[in-house]
Amino acid sequence: MPKIQITSDEDRLKELERVYTQQTTEALITGKLRKVATMKTICTIANVDPTYVYGKNNPTPEALKKYLDFQKKVNDFAQTFKNNKANLSNIDDEKLNLLESAREHLFKLEIENTDLVNKLKKAHEKQRNLQAEVLEAQVLNNTNKLSHPSSQLNSNTINVISPDDTLQYNKHYEFFDDELKEKAWDEAREKFQHLIKRKVPQRIYLLVGLPCSGKSEWAKAEKVLHDRHAVIIDATNLTKGERALWINLARKGQDIKVCAVVFLTDFLTIKERNIERLNQNKFIDVSILEAKKDKFEPIDIKFEDVDEMIIVRED
């Protein structure tokens, strides 16, 4: 539709006011000022030459005052719009800063909570070690009075060494954190070396099996003989070399028997259990499980320094 030519100042001002109301409303809705409610845009839509608004076409004094008032109204709206937008931006920044501070505080609390849990765990371990030492002293004091000392350990201790304990962080397992994994194995070996220094009869249960084969459940069930103090090493120990590291350390102690506990679990069962570990962050890619299965080396009694062996079959 062709635009109607406006010939009087009165009509121009009416049309400018109409378009001003229309465009400022749109600016408030869309949050945009440029090309929406600027003087240039309003004049273009109203079909009014901007020179009239700026009083360059010899308007009457009355019309000039109205044009100048209109100029001021458009400029005031633009300034107010920009100020409000800046204030909203500042408010958003404040909210983001508060949210970031809250997140940082929560993260620090989680770290503190993890540290407290680890300290509590170490305190429990220390208490267990002290109890074991007290029991050792009692056993040693009574050794000369007993005809069969090894059969008198009615309160034998059971210690489980599992590197997985240190891999737990924020209620999840960090299996693939190499630095944390190295720390876990160092702590496990240190604890084992401390235990084998005890001068009491001990049996080392060296668990051998793929992940999800049932090792940890067996350790928790404490299916051990009660003629000696028990130390359970809960790790995969799939190769002769991995097992030799523990066996060589064990042989540095006195009166120690090494019992290999081999878990022969159906691979399909292992994969099903692995899927159940998804929510614990312990899921292992099937290709890695298959690689570990291929890596497994059966116990060689003639070659490996093992005193006893238990076979656990699970389908």
N, C-alpha and C positions, 0 to 999 in steps of 0.2 A: 504494500500500500504506500503511495507517495506521501511524503511528509507535507503537512499543512504549513504554509508560510505565515509566520506570526509577524504582524506589522506594528503592534503597539507595545509600549513598555509594560502596561498593565497585564497584557496577555503573556508577555515573556516572563514576567515575575511569577504569575500563576503557574505556568508550565514548569518553571524552574523549581518552585516549591513542591509541586506534585512529584517530579522526578527525584528531588532530594529525599522526600519521605520514602519513596519506593527503594532507592539505592542504599540509603543508610540502614534500612531494615534488612536488606540482603547482606550488607556488610556485617551486621551483628550476628546474623544467622550463620554465615559461612566463615566468619572470622578473618575475612580478607578486606582490605581497604583499597589497595591498588587496583585500578581498572574496574572498580565497583562503585566507590562513592567519592572519587576525586572530582575537583571542579571541572576538569577536562571531560571526564566521562558524563557527568551530569549535564553539561552544556551540549554535548554531542547527542545524547538521548533526547533532550528537550528541544533539539534543533534551534538552539540560541547561540549566536556568535559570541564567544567569550569577551569580545571587545565591549559589548553592551554591559556585561557584568562589571567590567573594570572602568566604566564611565568614560569611554573614549568616543562616544557617538553623540556628544552634546545632549544628554538627557536633561529633563527639567530638574531643578533642585530637589523636588520631592521624590522623583524617580531615582536620582543619584543616591539619595540617602537609603532608599530601599535596596538598591543594588549593593551598596557598601555593607548594609546589615546582612544581606545574604552571603556576601563574601566571608564576613566574620563568622557566620553560623557554620559554613562549610569548613572553614579553617579550624574553628573550635571543636567541631565533631572529630576532625582528623587527629587533632592533638590529644583529645580525650581518649579516642580509640587506641592510639599508640601507647598512651600511658597505662591504660587498663591492660593491654596485652603484655606490656613489660612487667606489670605487677603480677599477672597470672604466671608469667614465666618464672619470676622470682619465687612465687609460692610453690610451683612445681619443683624448682631446684631445691627448696627447703625440704619438701617432702622426700625427694630422692636422697638428700643428705641424711635425713632422719632414718630412712629405710636402710641405707648403707651402714650407718652407725649401729642400727639394731642387728643387722646381719653379722657385722664384725663382732659385736658383743656376744651374740649367740655362738659364733664359731669359737671364740675364746672359751666360753663356758663348756663347749663340747670337748675342747682340748683338755681343759682342767678336769672334766669328768673322766676322760680317758686316762689321764695321769693318775687320778685317784684310784681308778679300777686297777691299773697296773701295780700301783703301790700296795693296794690291798692284796692282790694276788701274790706279790713277792713276800708280803708279810706272812701270808698263809703258808707259803713254801718254806720260809724261814722257821716258822713254828713247827712244821712237819719235820724239818731237818733236826731241830732241837729235840723233838720227841724221839726221833730215830737215834740220836746220839745218846740220849738217856737210856733208851732200851738196849743199845749196844753195850753200855757200861754195865747194865744189869746182867746181860748175857755173859759178858766176860767174867764178872765176879762169880757167877754160878757155874762156869764151865768145869772147874775142877771137881765140883760136887756132883756133876751129872754123868752118868755112864754113857748116855747117848745125847750129847748136847744139841745136836741138830734137830732132834725130835721135840725139843722143849720150847720151840719158838711159837707159842700159842698166840702171841700178839705180834706176829711178824708184820713188818711195814711193807707197803706197796707204793712205789713211786712211778709215776708215768711221765716220760719225757716226750713231749710233742712240740716240734717247731711251730706247728699251727697256732699254738697258744699266743705267741708273740705276733703272729700275722693278723690278729684280730684288732680292728680299729673302728671306733664308732659303731660297734655292733655288726660290722661287716668284715669279711676276710679280704686282705689285700694280697692275693696269691701272686700277682704279677709285678709287685713292687720289689725290684732286685735288691735295693738297699735294705729294705725291711726284712727281706728273706735272708740276707747274709747275717743280719743282726740276730734273727731267730735261730739260725743254726749255730752261731757262736755261743749264744746263751744255752742252747740245748747241750752242746758238747761240754761247756763249763760245768753245768749241773751234773752231768754224767760223771765227769772226772772227780767231782766232789763226793759223789755217792760211792764210787768204787774204792775210795780210800778207806772206807769203813772196815774195821777188822771184825767182821761178822760173816757168816755164810750167806752168800747171795746167789741168786739166779737171774741172769739177764735174759729177758724175753725179747728177742729181736724179731719184730713183726715184718713180714715180707709179703707185699701184695700191691696190686694196682689201687689207685684212688677209688673210693666207693666200694671196695671189696669187703668191708666190714671190720677193718682193723680197730678203728676208734671205739666201735661198739663192744668189741671183744675186750679192749683195755678197760672200758668203763665197767664191764661185768666182772672184772678181776678174776678171770678163770685161771688162777695160778695155784701151784702146789703150796702147801703151808709148812714145808720143812725148812725153807730158807726165806730170807728177805728178798722181795721181788722188785726188779727194776724193768719196766716195760718201755721199750723204745718204739713209739708210734710214728713210723715213717714208712715210705714205700720200700726202700732198701732192695731195689730190683736187681742190681748187679753185684757180682762178686766183689768188685772194688768198693762199692758203697758199704757193703756188709763188713768188709775187712777193716774199714776205719773204726767201726764200733768194737769189733772183736779184738783188734790190737790194743785199744784203750782198755777193754775189759781185762785183758791178760796182765795188765799192770797191777791189778788188785790181788788180794789173797782169798783163797777158797771161793772161787767164782765158777759157776757153771753157765754155759751159754746155750740157750734153747732157741732154735729158730722156729717161729710160728708162721707157716706158709698158708696163705689164703688162696684157694683155687675156686674163684667165684666165676660163674657164667658171665661172659662178656655182655650179653643182652641185659642181664640184671644190673651190671655195672652202669650201663648207659641209662637205664631207667632211673637208677638212684641219682645219677649225675644231673638229670633233668630236674629232680626234686630240689636240687641245691641252687637253682636259679635265684631265688629270693634271698640267699645267704651270700651272694657274690662269690660262690665257690664253684660255679659251673666251669667245666673244662671243655674246650673244643674237642669234638669227637676225634678229629685227626690227631690231636695231642695224646688222647687216650690210646688210640691205635698204635702210635709211635712208642708209647710206654709199654704196651703189650708186647710189641716186637723186641723191645729192649730187655725184657725180663730174662734173667738167667737162672735156671733151676739150681737148687742147692747141690753142691758137689761135696758129699761127706768126706771123700778122700782128700780133697784139696782144701776145703774150708775148715777152720778150727772150731767146729761146732760139736758140743757134747750131746745134745738132745734135739729132737725135731718133732713138732706137732703139725699135722695137716688139718686145715679147716676147709671143708667143702660147703659151698652155698650155691644154690641154683636159683 
